[in-house]
Amino acid sequence: MPRKFISKGIHQTDCTSLEEAFNYRVETKRCIRAACNRFGVKVMILQAFMEWHQELTLKSPEGLSIARAIAFNRTSVKAFFDAYTSAMEKYSFTPDSIFNLVESSLSAIMKPMKVVCEKGQPVASQISRELLWGL
């Protein structure tokens, strides 16, 4: 922890507990507030830490299914863009006629918990379990 943060009225024991809570959160994938409650860190301490470190923020990760995570590799992306390029050349689509449609209207992705990450960075992904059709 930075020295200035400790001298702003937050004791070393609070910093140690907050560090333990963050480590517990990373190891168990539980939400940060539950981890703080487990280690006796008050919400005020967490808020002070977040105010002091303006580069951090709480964000909800985007859900990512296991099937999509497995399918996202160099060869499948190259095959997609090869097919996309040939279709663009053959049918001469305009950008306003391309739509993004989901294969099914049923979402099997759970509601993700918030994570601490740097501001300006893309939101992290969280992998969910769902049926792996065709794998």
C-alpha positions as CSV (number, residue, x, y, z in Angstrom):
1,M,0.0,0.0,0.0
2,P,1.3,3.5,-0.7
3,R,2.6,5.4,2.3
4,K,0.3,8.4,1.8
5,F,-2.8,6.0,1.9
6,I,-1.7,4.7,5.4
7,S,-1.1,8.3,6.7
8,K,-4.6,9.5,5.7
9,G,-6.2,8.1,8.9
10,I,-6.4,4.4,7.9
11,H,-4.4,2.1,10.2
12,Q,-1.9,-0.5,9.1
13,T,-4.3,-3.3,10.4
14,D,-7.1,-2.0,8.2
15,C,-4.7,-2.1,5.2
16,T,-3.7,-5.6,6.1
17,S,-7.3,-6.7,6.4
18,L,-8.2,-5.0,3.1
19,E,-5.3,-6.8,1.4
20,E,-6.4,-10.1,2.9
21,A,-10.0,-9.4,1.6
22,F,-8.7,-8.7,-1.9
23,N,-6.6,-11.9,-1.9
24,Y,-9.6,-13.9,-0.6
25,R,-11.8,-12.4,-3.3
26,V,-9.2,-13.4,-6.0
27,E,-8.8,-16.9,-4.7
28,T,-12.5,-17.7,-4.1
29,K,-14.1,-15.5,-6.9
30,R,-16.6,-14.0,-4.3
31,C,-17.7,-10.4,-4.5
32,I,-15.4,-7.8,-2.8
33,R,-18.1,-6.7,-0.3
34,A,-18.5,-10.3,0.9
35,A,-14.8,-10.6,1.3
36,C,-14.5,-7.4,3.2
37,N,-17.3,-8.5,5.6
38,R,-15.5,-11.8,6.2
39,F,-12.2,-10.0,7.2
40,G,-13.9,-7.2,9.1
41,V,-13.2,-4.4,6.7
42,K,-15.7,-1.7,7.0
43,V,-17.4,-0.3,3.9
44,M,-15.9,3.1,4.8
45,I,-12.4,1.7,4.5
46,L,-13.2,0.2,1.1
47,Q,-14.7,3.5,0.0
48,A,-11.6,5.5,1.2
49,F,-9.3,3.1,-0.6
50,M,-11.3,3.5,-3.8
51,E,-11.3,7.3,-3.4
52,W,-7.6,7.4,-2.9
53,H,-6.9,5.2,-5.9
54,Q,-8.9,7.1,-8.6
55,E,-7.5,4.8,-11.3
56,L,-9.6,1.9,-9.9
57,T,-13.3,1.3,-10.3
58,L,-15.9,-1.4,-9.7
59,K,-17.3,-2.9,-12.9
60,S,-19.4,-5.9,-13.8
61,P,-17.7,-8.3,-16.1
62,E,-19.3,-9.4,-19.3
63,G,-20.5,-12.9,-19.4
64,L,-18.6,-15.3,-21.7
65,S,-19.8,-18.8,-22.2
66,I,-17.3,-21.7,-22.2
67,A,-18.3,-22.6,-25.8
68,R,-17.4,-19.1,-27.0
69,A,-14.2,-19.0,-25.0
70,I,-13.1,-22.4,-26.6
71,A,-14.2,-21.3,-30.1
72,F,-12.3,-18.1,-30.0
73,N,-8.9,-19.0,-31.3
74,R,-6.7,-17.9,-34.2
75,T,-7.8,-20.4,-36.8
76,S,-11.6,-19.9,-36.2
77,V,-11.2,-16.1,-36.3
78,K,-9.1,-16.4,-39.5
79,A,-11.7,-18.7,-41.1
80,F,-14.5,-16.2,-40.1
81,F,-12.7,-13.2,-41.6
82,D,-11.9,-15.2,-44.8
83,A,-15.6,-16.1,-45.2
84,Y,-16.6,-12.5,-44.3
85,T,-14.2,-11.0,-46.9
86,S,-15.3,-13.3,-49.7
87,A,-19.0,-12.6,-48.9
88,M,-18.3,-8.8,-48.9
89,E,-16.6,-9.1,-52.3
90,K,-19.3,-11.4,-53.8
91,Y,-22.4,-9.5,-52.5
92,S,-20.9,-6.0,-51.9
93,F,-22.7,-5.4,-48.6
94,T,-22.8,-1.9,-47.2
95,P,-22.1,-1.4,-43.4
96,D,-25.7,-0.4,-42.7
97,S,-27.0,-3.8,-44.0
98,I,-25.0,-5.9,-41.6
99,F,-26.7,-7.0,-38.4
100,N,-25.6,-8.9,-35.3
101,L,-28.0,-11.7,-34.5
102,V,-27.8,-14.1,-31.6
103,E,-28.2,-17.8,-32.4
104,S,-30.8,-18.2,-29.7
105,S,-32.9,-15.9,-27.6
106,L,-32.2,-17.9,-24.5
107,S,-29.4,-16.6,-22.3
108,A,-27.6,-19.1,-20.1
109,I,-25.2,-16.5,-18.7
110,M,-25.5,-15.7,-15.0
111,K,-25.5,-12.2,-13.5
112,P,-21.8,-11.4,-12.9
113,M,-20.5,-9.8,-9.7
114,K,-18.5,-6.6,-9.8
115,V,-14.8,-6.6,-9.9
116,V,-12.1,-4.0,-9.3
117,C,-10.2,-2.9,-12.3
118,E,-8.4,0.1,-13.8
119,K,-10.5,2.9,-15.3
120,G,-10.4,3.1,-19.0
121,Q,-9.6,-0.6,-19.4
122,P,-12.1,-2.9,-21.0
123,V,-14.3,-4.9,-18.7
124,A,-13.1,-8.3,-17.8
125,S,-15.0,-11.4,-18.9
126,Q,-16.4,-14.1,-16.7
127,I,-16.9,-17.6,-18.1
128,S,-20.2,-19.3,-17.4
129,R,-21.2,-22.9,-17.7
130,E,-23.7,-23.9,-20.3
131,L,-24.4,-26.8,-22.5
132,L,-21.7,-27.3,-25.1
133,W,-23.8,-28.1,-28.2
134,G,-21.7,-29.9,-30.8
135,L,-18.5,-29.9,-28.8
